[in-house]
Amino acid sequence: MKTAENILETKRDEVIEELVSNGVFKIDGKQLYELPLQSLMKEYQTVDNLETQM
């Protein structure tokens, strides 16, 4: 069975992959892998909202 830590890490990796596929490589001058999941999710939601508005 997966632990909570493994599930969060998997989700974090998925969000990073999605951001990279949308051309986001850094947030506030930091590499994506350096940021916590919360910051990544915030950016992901922003990118997702921009895509749906187009």
NUPA-874096 format. One line per field, with one value per atom (N, C-alpha, C, O): residue number from 1; residue in three letters; chain; x, z, y. Coordinates in Angstrom, 3 decimals, decimal comma, always signed. Layout:
N
nr (NUM; ...) $
rest (Ala; ...) $
kette (A; ...) $
xx (X; ...) $
zz (Z; ...) $
yy (Y; ...) $
***
This chain:
54
nr (1; 1; 1; 1; 2; 2; 2; 2; 3; 3; 3; 3; 4; 4; 4; 4; 5; 5; 5; 5; 6; 6; 6; 6; 7; 7; 7; 7; 8; 8; 8; 8; 9; 9; 9; 9; 10; 10; 10; 10; 11; 11; 11; 11; 12; 12; 12; 12; 13; 13; 13; 13; 14; 14; 14; 14; 15; 15; 15; 15; 16; 16; 16; 16; 17; 17; 17; 17; 18; 18; 18; 18; 19; 19; 19; 19; 20; 20; 20; 20; 21; 21; 21; 21; 22; 22; 22; 22; 23; 23; 23; 23; 24; 24; 24; 24; 25; 25; 25; 25; 26; 26; 26; 26; 27; 27; 27; 27; 28; 28; 28; 28; 29; 29; 29; 29; 30; 30; 30; 30; 31; 31; 31; 31; 32; 32; 32; 32; 33; 33; 33; 33; 34; 34; 34; 34; 35; 35; 35; 35; 36; 36; 36; 36; 37; 37; 37; 37; 38; 38; 38; 38; 39; 39; 39; 39; 40; 40; 40; 40; 41; 41; 41; 41; 42; 42; 42; 42; 43; 43; 43; 43; 44; 44; 44; 44; 45; 45; 45; 45; 46; 46; 46; 46; 47; 47; 47; 47; 48; 48; 48; 48; 49; 49; 49; 49; 50; 50; 50; 50; 51; 51; 51; 51; 52; 52; 52; 52; 53; 53; 53; 53; 54; 54; 54; 54) $
rest (Met; Met; Met; Met; Lys; Lys; Lys; Lys; Thr; Thr; Thr; Thr; Ala; Ala; Ala; Ala; Glu; Glu; Glu; Glu; Asn; Asn; Asn; Asn; Ile; Ile; Ile; Ile; Leu; Leu; Leu; Leu; Glu; Glu; Glu; Glu; Thr; Thr; Thr; Thr; Lys; Lys; Lys; Lys; Arg; Arg; Arg; Arg; Asp; Asp; Asp; Asp; Glu; Glu; Glu; Glu; Val; Val; Val; Val; Ile; Ile; Ile; Ile; Glu; Glu; Glu; Glu; Glu; Glu; Glu; Glu; Leu; Leu; Leu; Leu; Val; Val; Val; Val; Ser; Ser; Ser; Ser; Asn; Asn; Asn; Asn; Gly; Gly; Gly; Gly; Val; Val; Val; Val; Phe; Phe; Phe; Phe; Lys; Lys; Lys; Lys; Ile; Ile; Ile; Ile; Asp; Asp; Asp; Asp; Gly; Gly; Gly; Gly; Lys; Lys; Lys; Lys; Gln; Gln; Gln; Gln; Leu; Leu; Leu; Leu; Tyr; Tyr; Tyr; Tyr; Glu; Glu; Glu; Glu; Leu; Leu; Leu; Leu; Pro; Pro; Pro; Pro; Leu; Leu; Leu; Leu; Gln; Gln; Gln; Gln; Ser; Ser; Ser; Ser; Leu; Leu; Leu; Leu; Met; Met; Met; Met; Lys; Lys; Lys; Lys; Glu; Glu; Glu; Glu; Tyr; Tyr; Tyr; Tyr; Gln; Gln; Gln; Gln; Thr; Thr; Thr; Thr; Val; Val; Val; Val; Asp; Asp; Asp; Asp; Asn; Asn; Asn; Asn; Leu; Leu; Leu; Leu; Glu; Glu; Glu; Glu; Thr; Thr; Thr; Thr; Gln; Gln; Gln; Gln; Met; Met; Met; Met) $
kette (A; A; A; A; A; A; A; A; A; A; A; A; A; A; A; A; A; A; A; A; A; A; A; A; A; A; A; A; A; A; A; A; A; A; A; A; A; A; A; A; A; A; A; A; A; A; A; A; A; A; A; A; A; A; A; A; A; A; A; A; A; A; A; A; A; A; A; A; A; A; A; A; A; A; A; A; A; A; A; A; A; A; A; A; A; A; A; A; A; A; A; A; A; A; A; A; A; A; A; A; A; A; A; A; A; A; A; A; A; A; A; A; A; A; A; A; A; A; A; A; A; A; A; A; A; A; A; A; A; A; A; A; A; A; A; A; A; A; A; A; A; A; A; A; A; A; A; A; A; A; A; A; A; A; A; A; A; A; A; A; A; A; A; A; A; A; A; A; A; A; A; A; A; A; A; A; A; A; A; A; A; A; A; A; A; A; A; A; A; A; A; A; A; A; A; A; A; A; A; A; A; A; A; A; A; A; A; A; A; A; A; A; A; A; A; A) $
xx (+0,837; +0,000; +0,890; +1,929; +0,456; +1,230; +1,053; -0,029; +2,126; +2,039; +1,591; +1,634; +1,163; +0,723; +1,849; +1,610; +3,059; +4,211; +4,409; +4,689; +4,267; +4,405; +3,300; +3,552; +2,100; +0,981; +1,220; +0,993; +1,676; +1,967; +3,099; +3,041; +4,111; +5,244; +4,795; +5,232; +3,933; +3,403; +2,583; +2,718; +1,742; +0,926; +1,823; +1,583; +2,832; +3,784; +4,466; +4,607; +4,887; +5,533; +4,581; +4,989; +3,313; +2,316; +2,098; +2,004; +2,017; +1,814; +3,031; +2,875; +4,229; +5,443; +5,441; +5,753; +5,098; +5,052; +4,048; +4,326; +2,903; +1,885; +2,348; +2,136; +2,976; +3,492; +4,559; +4,550; +5,466; +6,527; +5,917; +6,384; +4,892; +4,254; +3,572; +3,320; +3,273; +2,677; +3,713; +3,357; +4,988; +6,050; +6,475; +7,172; +6,071; +6,477; +7,655; +7,538; +8,795; +9,990; +10,491; +11,216; +10,103; +10,486; +9,310; +8,489; +9,246; +8,259; +9,023; +9,728; +8,880; +9,595; +11,096; +11,730; +11,656; +13,094; +13,586; +14,793; +12,674; +13,085; +12,659; +11,610; +13,487; +13,147; +11,916; +11,712; +11,103; +9,860; +10,095; +9,336; +11,147; +11,401; +11,807; +11,817; +12,145; +12,532; +11,322; +11,455; +10,163; +8,989; +8,072; +8,043; +7,325; +6,365; +5,139; +4,875; +4,407; +3,228; +2,234; +1,626; +2,063; +1,089; +1,413; +0,508; +2,651; +3,059; +2,856; +2,426; +3,165; +2,984; +1,512; +1,160; +0,652; -0,780; -1,341; -2,189; -0,867; -1,328; -0,991; -1,832; +0,214; +0,632; -0,130; -0,522; -0,343; -1,072; -2,492; -2,982; -3,141; -4,500; -4,516; -5,443; -3,512; -3,414; -3,259; -3,937; -2,381; -2,154; -3,413; -3,784; -4,066; -5,278; -6,391; -7,116; -6,536; -7,551; -7,278; -8,212; -6,023; -5,671; -6,022; -6,485; -5,800; -6,110; -7,607; -8,028; -8,410; -9,859; -10,479; -11,554; -9,814; -10,318; -10,069; -10,731; -9,123; -8,780; -9,767; -9,633) $
zz (+0,000; +0,000; +0,000; +0,659; -0,752; -0,810; +0,471; +1,057; +0,884; +2,041; +1,573; +0,380; +2,507; +2,182; +1,525; +0,619; +1,977; +1,407; -0,063; -0,892; -0,385; -1,768; -2,648; -3,796; -2,134; -2,889; -3,179; -4,300; -2,182; -2,385; -3,379; -4,215; -3,299; -4,224; -5,651; -6,592; -5,808; -7,131; -7,681; -8,852; -6,856; -7,279; -7,653; -8,657; -6,864; -7,121; -8,465; -9,240; -8,745; -10,021; -11,194; -12,235; -11,027; -12,078; -12,363; -13,522; -11,316; -11,479; -12,178; -13,068; -11,783; -12,420; -13,905; -14,739; -14,246; -15,643; -16,433; -17,567; -15,856; -16,527; -16,734; -17,800; -15,719; -15,853; -16,945; -17,756; -16,963; -17,974; -19,371; -20,315; -19,508; -20,822; -21,279; -22,470; -20,332; -20,661; -20,711; -20,772; -20,685; -20,848; -19,579; -19,648; -18,416; -17,143; -16,600; -16,332; -16,442; -15,966; -14,635; -13,911; -14,316; -13,053; -12,534; -13,305; -11,224; -10,565; -9,580; -8,709; -9,721; -8,867; -8,826; -7,778; -9,976; -10,082; -9,521; -9,453; -9,121; -8,560; -9,489; -10,130; -9,549; -10,313; -9,694; -8,483; -10,507; -10,019; -8,922; -7,956; -9,072; -8,081; -6,715; -5,727; -6,653; -5,384; -4,593; -3,430; -5,216; -4,604; -3,955; -4,368; -2,938; -2,304; -3,193; -4,091; -2,944; -3,732; -3,770; -4,809; -2,665; -2,598; -3,632; -4,313; -3,756; -4,738; -6,160; -7,042; -6,368; -7,688; -8,078; -9,221; -7,126; -7,397; -7,731; -8,612; -7,030; -7,280; -8,717; -9,414; -9,150; -10,514; -11,525; -12,580; -11,213; -12,099; -12,336; -13,465; -11,278; -11,404; -12,258; -13,043; -12,121; -12,928; -14,402; -15,251; -14,709; -16,091; -16,648; -17,795; -15,854; -16,286; -16,580; -17,562; -15,747; -15,969; -17,252; -17,982; -17,535; -18,760; -19,995; -20,998; -19,918; -21,043; -21,304; -22,460; -20,262; -20,436; -20,939; -21,539; -20,703; -21,176; -22,660; -23,289; -23,230; -24,661; -25,534; -26,757) $
yy (-1,177; +0,000; +1,252; +1,295; +2,261; +3,496; +4,296; +4,338; +4,921; +5,796; +7,172; +7,472; +8,002; +9,355; +10,144; +10,943; +9,921; +10,624; +10,246; +11,112; +8,976; +8,527; +9,098; +9,462; +9,180; +9,731; +11,206; +11,662; +11,954; +13,372; +13,566; +14,467; +12,745; +12,842; +12,548; +13,210; +11,565; +11,237; +12,391; +12,745; +12,977; +14,117; +15,296; +15,966; +15,545; +16,633; +16,429; +17,375; +15,210; +14,888; +15,115; +15,629; +14,734; +14,921; +16,404; +16,808; +17,212; +18,652; +19,266; +20,101; +18,862; +19,374; +19,019; +19,869; +17,789; +17,368; +18,202; +18,589; +18,477; +19,271; +20,713; +21,291; +21,285; +22,645; +22,729; +23,655; +21,771; +21,751; +21,609; +22,246; +20,790; +20,625; +21,909; +22,092; +22,799; +24,089; +25,210; +26,387; +24,844; +25,828; +26,541; +27,553; +26,034; +26,633; +25,832; +24,636; +26,509; +25,818; +26,364; +25,682; +27,599; +28,227; +29,041; +29,538; +29,165; +30,019; +30,877; +30,367; +32,168; +33,120; +32,850; +32,972; +32,484; +32,268; +30,944; +30,713; +30,079; +28,782; +27,657; +27,722; +26,629; +25,439; +24,790; +24,875; +24,149; +23,548; +22,513; +22,445; +21,707; +20,660; +21,214; +20,479; +22,511; +23,137; +23,646; +24,027; +23,650; +24,258; +23,225; +22,066; +23,652; +22,748; +22,543; +23,343; +21,489; +21,150; +22,305; +22,562; +22,994; +24,090; +25,179; +25,662; +25,561; +26,569; +26,059; +26,802; +24,808; +24,210; +24,172; +24,462; +23,815; +23,753; +25,135; +25,272; +26,143; +27,509; +27,918; +28,485; +27,638; +27,969; +27,127; +27,626; +25,858; +24,962; +25,474; +25,460; +25,920; +26,446; +27,702; +27,902; +28,545; +29,757; +29,405; +29,982; +28,473; +28,050; +27,398; +27,645; +26,576; +25,883; +26,885; +26,727; +27,907; +28,937; +29,711; +30,042; +30,000; +30,713; +29,891; +30,434; +28,591; +27,706; +27,628; +27,606; +27,586; +27,469; +28,757; +28,734; +29,887; +31,161; +31,363; +32,188; +30,623; +30,786; +30,116; +30,153) $
***
